[in-house]
Amino acid sequence: MSYKVIEKKYDFENGDKYVVETKQCFHCGETGTVEIFTQEMFYLHQGMHIQEAVKSLDKDLREQMITGTHPKCWLEMFGEEE
């Protein structure tokens, strides 16, 4: 899967990041963005699964990378976890 890079942020203290556009959310119809580290982008391009490659994001934002569904939209559709 390829990701559309919106911006590259240079940060010498915490590590450089990419701002990546996510797919269109099927609930609200909007795209979104997430920020991932340069090394994580490399891992994705090497074919690693998101849950292994992008450990800096919580599962809600990793889901947004996969399906485009924003965390807020997910809650509106399915409610809180039990």
Secondary structure as the mmCIF struct_conf table of DSSP 4:
data_model
#
loop_
_struct_conf.conf_type_id
_struct_conf.id
_struct_conf.beg_label_comp_id
_struct_conf.beg_label_asym_id
_struct_conf.beg_label_seq_id
_struct_conf.end_label_comp_id
_struct_conf.end_label_asym_id
_struct_conf.end_label_seq_id
STRN STRN1 LYS A 4 LYS A 9
TURN_TY1_P TURN_TY1_P1 PHE A 12 ASN A 14
STRN STRN2 LYS A 17 THR A 22
HELX_LH_PP_P HELX_LH_PP_P1 LYS A 23 CYS A 25
TURN_TY1_P TURN_TY1_P2 PHE A 26 CYS A 28
STRN STRN3 GLY A 32 PHE A 37
HELX_RH_AL_P HELX_RH_AL_P1 THR A 38 HIS A 45
TURN_TY1_P TURN_TY1_P3 GLN A 46 GLY A 47
HELX_RH_AL_P HELX_RH_AL_P2 ILE A 50 ALA A 53
TURN_TY1_P TURN_TY1_P4 LYS A 55 SER A 56
BEND BEND1 LEU A 57 LEU A 57
HELX_RH_AL_P HELX_RH_AL_P3 LYS A 59 THR A 67
HELX_RH_AL_P HELX_RH_AL_P4 PRO A 71 PHE A 78
#
